[in-house]
């Protein structure tokens, strides 16, 4: 699995699959957050942006605007590299 190889894009897409429950993957919001956060930690800016959206909208996690801003800023930092 690409996520086990620390491939940010792979972790992100796996997280999205768990979020929506696509194909053979059963919907699991805690796993979705786990893999999306891992992708962000690996420097995949789209994952950081998605976490910002999740916190801003209160989707899957409690609404938290300061956390949303934190992840949006992290996304920008990764884009600058």
MMTF fields as JSON, N, C-alpha, C and O atoms, coordinates in Angstrom:
{
  "mmtfVersion": "1.0.0",
  "mmtfProducer": "UNKNOWN",
  "numBonds": 323,
  "numAtoms": 324,
  "numGroups": 81,
  "numChains": 1,
  "numModels": 1,
  "chainsPerModel": [1],
  "groupsPerChain": [81],
  "chainIdList": ["A"],
  "bondAtomList": [4, 2, 8, 6, 12, 10, 16, 14, 20, 18, 24, 22, 28, 26, 32, 30, 36, 34, 40, 38, 44, 42, 48, 46, 52, 50, 56, 54, 60, 58, 64, 62, 68, 66, 72, 70, 76, 74, 80, 78, 84, 82, 88, 86, 92, 90, 96, 94, 100, 98, 104, 102, 108, 106, 112, 110, 116, 114, 120, 118, 124, 122, 128, 126, 132, 130, 136, 134, 140, 138, 144, 142, 148, 146, 152, 150, 156, 154, 160, 158, 164, 162, 168, 166, 172, 170, 176, 174, 180, 178, 184, 182, 188, 186, 192, 190, 196, 194, 200, 198, 204, 202, 208, 206, 212, 210, 216, 214, 220, 218, 224, 222, 228, 226, 232, 230, 236, 234, 240, 238, 244, 242, 248, 246, 252, 250, 256, 254, 260, 258, 264, 262, 268, 266, 272, 270, 276, 274, 280, 278, 284, 282, 288, 286, 292, 290, 296, 294, 300, 298, 304, 302, 308, 306, 312, 310, 316, 314, 320, 318],
  "bondOrderList": [1, 1, 1, 1, 1, 1, 1, 1, 1, 1, 1, 1, 1, 1, 1, 1, 1, 1, 1, 1, 1, 1, 1, 1, 1, 1, 1, 1, 1, 1, 1, 1, 1, 1, 1, 1, 1, 1, 1, 1, 1, 1, 1, 1, 1, 1, 1, 1, 1, 1, 1, 1, 1, 1, 1, 1, 1, 1, 1, 1, 1, 1, 1, 1, 1, 1, 1, 1, 1, 1, 1, 1, 1, 1, 1, 1, 1, 1, 1, 1],
  "groupList": [{"groupName": "UNK", "atomNameList": ["N", "CA", "C", "O"], "elementList": ["N", "C", "C", "O"], "formalChargeList": [0, 0, 0, 0], "bondAtomList": [1, 0, 2, 1, 3, 2], "bondOrderList": [1, 1, 2], "singleLetterCode": "X", "chemCompType": "L-PEPTIDE LINKING"}],
  "groupTypeList": [0, 0, 0, 0, 0, 0, 0, 0, 0, 0, 0, 0, 0, 0, 0, 0, 0, 0, 0, 0, 0, 0, 0, 0, 0, 0, 0, 0, 0, 0, 0, 0, 0, 0, 0, 0, 0, 0, 0, 0, 0, 0, 0, 0, 0, 0, 0, 0, 0, 0, 0, 0, 0, 0, 0, 0, 0, 0, 0, 0, 0, 0, 0, 0, 0, 0, 0, 0, 0, 0, 0, 0, 0, 0, 0, 0, 0, 0, 0, 0, 0],
  "groupIdList": [1, 2, 3, 4, 5, 6, 7, 8, 9, 10, 11, 12, 13, 14, 15, 16, 17, 18, 19, 20, 21, 22, 23, 24, 25, 26, 27, 28, 29, 30, 31, 32, 33, 34, 35, 36, 37, 38, 39, 40, 41, 42, 43, 44, 45, 46, 47, 48, 49, 50, 51, 52, 53, 54, 55, 56, 57, 58, 59, 60, 61, 62, 63, 64, 65, 66, 67, 68, 69, 70, 71, 72, 73, 74, 75, 76, 77, 78, 79, 80, 81],
  "secStructList": [7, 4, 4, 4, 4, 6, 7, 2, 2, 2, 2, 2, 2, 2, 2, 2, 2, 2, 2, 2, 6, 7, 6, 6, 7, 7, 7, 7, 2, 2, 2, 2, 2, 2, 2, 2, 2, 2, 2, 2, 2, 6, 6, 7, 2, 2, 2, 2, 2, 2, 2, 2, 2, 2, 2, 2, 2, 6, 1, 1, 1, 7, 7, 7, 2, 2, 2, 2, 2, 2, 2, 2, 2, 2, 2, 2, 2, 2, 2, 2, 7],
  "xCoordList": [0.845, 0.0, 0.892, 1.844, 0.575, 1.42, 1.478, 2.487, 0.439, 0.455, 1.493, 2.127, 1.675, 2.697, 4.102, 5.052, 4.234, 5.522, 5.715, 6.623, 4.849, 4.903, 4.739, 5.451, 3.812, 3.472, 2.216, 1.119, 2.38, 1.295, 0.049, -1.062, 0.214, -0.945, -1.735, -2.966, -1.021, -1.682, -2.477, -3.599, -1.897, -2.604, -3.853, -4.919, -3.698, -4.822, -5.981, -7.13, -5.679, -6.744, -7.365, -8.553, -6.57, -7.12, -8.078, -9.157, -7.675, -8.549, -9.848, -10.912, -9.78, -11.001, -11.901, -13.126, -11.288, -12.073, -12.811, -13.973, -12.133, -12.801, -13.873, -14.898, -13.64, -14.609, -15.926, -17.003, -15.829, -17.043, -17.536, -18.693, -16.651, -17.03, -17.155, -18.254, -16.041, -16.089, -15.525, -14.607, -16.092, -15.626, -15.798, -16.861, -14.743, -14.776, -14.465, -14.453, -14.213, -13.864, -15.133, -15.86, -15.375, -16.535, -16.275, -15.166, -17.279, -17.142, -16.7, -17.29, -15.653, -15.11, -14.475, -13.36, -15.195, -14.736, -13.462, -12.639, -13.284, -12.059, -10.834, -9.779, -10.964, -9.85, -9.623, -8.483, -10.693, -10.559, -9.698, -8.761, -10.019, -9.26, -7.814, -6.883, -7.631, -6.286, -5.399, -4.265, -5.924, -5.115, -4.944, -3.887, -5.954, -5.819, -4.805, -3.996, -4.84, -3.849, -2.445, -1.498, -2.302, -0.983, -0.464, 0.713, -1.342, -0.94, -0.489, 0.495, -1.199, -0.819, 0.547, 1.41, 0.736, 2.013, 3.171, 4.319, 2.856, 3.871, 4.129, 4.968, 3.404, 3.643, 2.759, 3.066, 1.653, 0.747, -0.261, -1.186, -0.073, -0.832, -2.341, -3.106, -2.79, -4.231, -4.876, -6.017, -4.143, -4.667, -4.811, -5.796, -3.833, -3.911, -5.099, -5.822, -5.289, -6.432, -7.749, -8.682, -7.829, -9.043, -9.326, -10.477, -8.278, -8.465, -8.969, -9.818, -8.454, -8.965, -10.449, -11.211, -10.859, -12.282, -13.122, -14.214, -12.6, -13.319, -13.547, -14.646, -12.515, -12.663, -13.557, -14.351, -13.438, -14.234, -15.719, -16.551, -16.046, -17.438, -17.999, -19.212, -17.123, -17.589, -18.015, -18.908, -17.357, -17.656, -16.689, -15.478, -17.193, -16.43, -15.76, -15.554, -15.423, -14.8, -15.557, -16.258, -15.409, -16.06, -15.552, -14.355, -16.471, -16.109, -15.098, -15.3, -13.997, -12.932, -12.196, -11.361, -12.525, -11.947, -10.444, -9.727, -9.957, -8.514, -7.749, -6.673, -8.293, -7.663, -7.734, -6.781, -8.858, -9.002, -7.903, -7.257, -7.693, -6.658, -5.268, -4.417, -5.054, -3.768, -3.465, -2.349, -4.47, -4.249, -4.176, -3.443, -4.92, -4.796, -3.384, -2.782, -2.866, -1.51, -0.471, 0.493, -0.675, 0.239, 0.224, 1.263, -0.953, -1.072, -0.255, 0.427, -0.333, 0.439, 1.936, 2.704, 2.354, 3.773, 4.306, 5.409, 3.519, 3.972, 4.004, 4.836, 3.106, 3.103, 4.334, 4.81, 4.851, 6.016, 7.313, 8.312, 7.304, 8.537, 8.777, 9.776],
  "yCoordList": [-1.171, 0.0, 1.236, 1.323, 2.198, 3.383, 4.22, 4.882, 4.209, 4.991, 4.443, 5.213, 3.137, 2.551, 2.927, 2.829, 3.357, 3.78, 5.289, 5.877, 5.902, 7.344, 8.175, 9.158, 7.778, 8.49, 9.313, 8.763, 10.643, 11.521, 11.436, 11.398, 11.407, 11.351, 10.057, 10.062, 8.964, 7.677, 7.678, 7.172, 8.248, 8.337, 9.205, 8.873, 10.311, 11.235, 10.558, 10.654, 9.877, 9.235, 8.056, 7.774, 7.38, 6.332, 6.954, 6.419, 8.083, 8.791, 9.216, 9.088, 9.724, 10.117, 8.913, 9.021, 7.779, 6.558, 6.145, 5.745, 6.243, 5.925, 6.97, 6.639, 8.197, 9.261, 9.021, 9.194, 8.622, 8.451, 7.005, 6.747, 6.07, 4.665, 4.251, 3.971, 4.212, 3.896, 2.507, 2.036, 1.88, 0.549, -0.458, -0.544, -1.225, -2.241, -1.675, -2.411, -0.373, 0.249, 0.763, 1.594, 0.244, 0.66, 2.036, 2.31, 2.886, 4.222, 4.133, 3.404, 4.885, 4.895, 6.265, 6.524, 7.133, 8.504, 8.633, 9.505, 7.793, 7.895, 7.506, 8.126, 6.492, 6.118, 7.198, 7.471, 7.805, 8.884, 10.008, 10.469, 10.444, 11.515, 11.077, 11.849, 9.862, 9.338, 9.421, 9.895, 8.955, 8.928, 10.313, 10.612, 11.152, 12.511, 13.29, 14.036, 13.123, 13.784, 13.28, 14.066, 11.975, 11.422, 12.035, 12.38, 12.167, 12.765, 14.204, 14.637, 14.938, 16.318, 16.347, 17.151, 15.48, 15.414, 15.058, 15.428, 14.341, 13.97, 15.085, 14.941, 16.189, 17.337, 17.423, 18.173, 16.669, 16.727, 17.853, 17.703, 18.976, 20.195, 20.032, 20.646, 19.227, 19.026, 18.421, 18.74, 17.555, 16.937, 17.976, 17.972, 18.862, 19.917, 20.832, 21.226, 21.161, 21.996, 21.294, 21.927, 20.005, 19.243, 19.222, 19.338, 19.076, 19.121, 20.489, 20.589, 21.536, 22.878, 22.974, 23.534, 22.428, 22.43, 21.632, 22.051, 20.478, 19.612, 20.345, 20.299, 21.023, 21.777, 23.002, 23.327, 23.678, 24.889, 24.56, 25.294, 23.459, 23.076, 22.238, 22.05, 21.741, 20.859, 19.508, 18.856, 19.1, 17.825, 16.767, 16.902, 15.751, 14.639, 14.994, 14.12, 16.248, 16.719, 17.957, 18.608, 18.272, 19.447, 20.705, 20.846, 21.614, 22.861, 23.618, 23.82, 24.036, 24.726, 25.618, 25.148, 26.906, 27.828, 28.018, 28.195, 27.984, 28.145, 26.948, 27.115, 25.742, 24.542, 24.624, 24.26, 25.101, 25.245, 26.155, 25.825, 27.291, 28.219, 27.59, 27.799, 26.832, 26.155, 25.235, 25.224, 24.468, 23.55, 24.28, 23.851, 25.374, 26.158, 26.749, 26.744, 27.255, 27.811, 26.73, 26.964, 25.557, 24.444, 24.076, 23.763, 24.116, 23.822, 24.819, 24.441, 26.074, 27.111, 26.886, 27.054, 26.512, 26.261, 25.167, 25.279, 24.11, 23.004, 23.409, 22.919, 24.296, 24.747, 25.6, 25.632, 26.288, 27.149, 26.363, 26.907, 25.082, 24.294, 23.706, 23.016],
  "zCoordList": [0.0, 0.0, 0.0, 0.775, -0.882, -1.029, 0.243, 0.489, 1.047, 2.284, 3.257, 3.978, 3.288, 4.156, 3.713, 4.49, 2.468, 1.941, 2.102, 1.513, 2.907, 3.163, 1.897, 1.692, 1.067, -0.153, 0.133, 0.231, 0.267, 0.683, -0.173, 0.354, -1.471, -2.363, -2.155, -2.168, -1.967, -1.736, -0.44, -0.395, 0.62, 1.903, 1.766, 2.284, 1.065, 0.876, 0.155, 0.587, -0.937, -1.713, -0.955, -1.107, -0.154, 0.692, 1.714, 1.966, 2.298, 3.234, 2.59, 3.196, 1.364, 0.655, 0.389, 0.436, 0.111, -0.115, 1.156, 1.102, 2.3, 3.565, 3.901, 4.497, 3.527, 3.81, 3.081, 3.651, 1.822, 1.021, 0.965, 0.635, 1.288, 1.177, -0.275, -0.755, -0.969, -2.398, -2.685, -2.015, -3.682, -4.08, -2.964, -2.349, -2.703, -1.652, -0.27, 0.716, -0.198, 1.081, 1.756, 1.211, 2.959, 3.726, 4.348, 4.808, 4.362, 4.935, 6.393, 7.191, 6.728, 8.081, 8.303, 7.85, 9.0, 9.146, 9.981, 9.704, 10.984, 11.787, 10.959, 11.089, 10.115, 9.234, 8.184, 7.808, 7.714, 6.73, 7.297, 6.646, 8.508, 9.142, 9.38, 9.148, 9.834, 10.095, 8.853, 8.924, 7.714, 6.499, 5.889, 5.334, 5.981, 5.455, 6.292, 5.741, 7.623, 8.479, 8.174, 8.141, 7.949, 7.633, 6.335, 6.233, 5.352, 4.076, 4.27, 3.671, 5.098, 5.389, 6.082, 5.728, 7.056, 7.77, 6.833, 7.08, 5.765, 4.777, 3.761, 2.872, 3.899, 3.024, 1.807, 0.88, 1.777, 0.636, 0.883, 1.681, 0.193, 0.487, 0.31, 1.054, -0.646, -0.84, 0.409, 0.741, 1.089, 2.307, 3.409, 4.148, 3.518, 4.531, 4.25, 5.165, 2.992, 2.612, 2.941, 3.438, 2.669, 2.978, 4.474, 4.893, 5.28, 6.737, 7.17, 8.056, 6.553, 6.836, 6.54, 7.328, 5.404, 5.034, 6.024, 6.409, 6.43, 7.371, 8.686, 9.239, 9.193, 10.443, 10.254, 11.137, 9.125, 8.88, 8.804, 9.337, 8.143, 7.941, 9.098, 9.197, 9.965, 11.033, 10.495, 11.036, 9.418, 8.756, 9.277, 9.108, 9.889, 10.462, 11.786, 12.628, 11.976, 13.211, 13.694, 12.919, 14.969, 15.532, 14.829, 14.583, 14.509, 13.848, 14.7, 15.898, 14.055, 14.777, 13.768, 12.995, 13.795, 12.811, 12.989, 12.004, 14.219, 14.402, 13.85, 13.275, 14.019, 13.436, 11.911, 11.223, 11.388, 9.938, 9.393, 8.398, 10.038, 9.592, 9.694, 8.83, 10.745, 10.931, 9.74, 9.222, 9.317, 8.199, 6.865, 5.974, 6.706, 5.474, 5.365, 4.291, 6.484, 6.473, 6.18, 5.452, 6.748, 6.494, 5.012, 4.431, 4.415, 2.985, 2.161, 1.209, 2.535, 1.824, 2.002, 1.054, 3.194, 3.439, 2.523, 1.988, 2.346, 1.496, 0.023, -0.741, -0.372, -1.757, -2.05, -3.185, -1.038, -1.222, -1.388, -1.858, -1.004, -1.06, -2.423, -2.63]
}
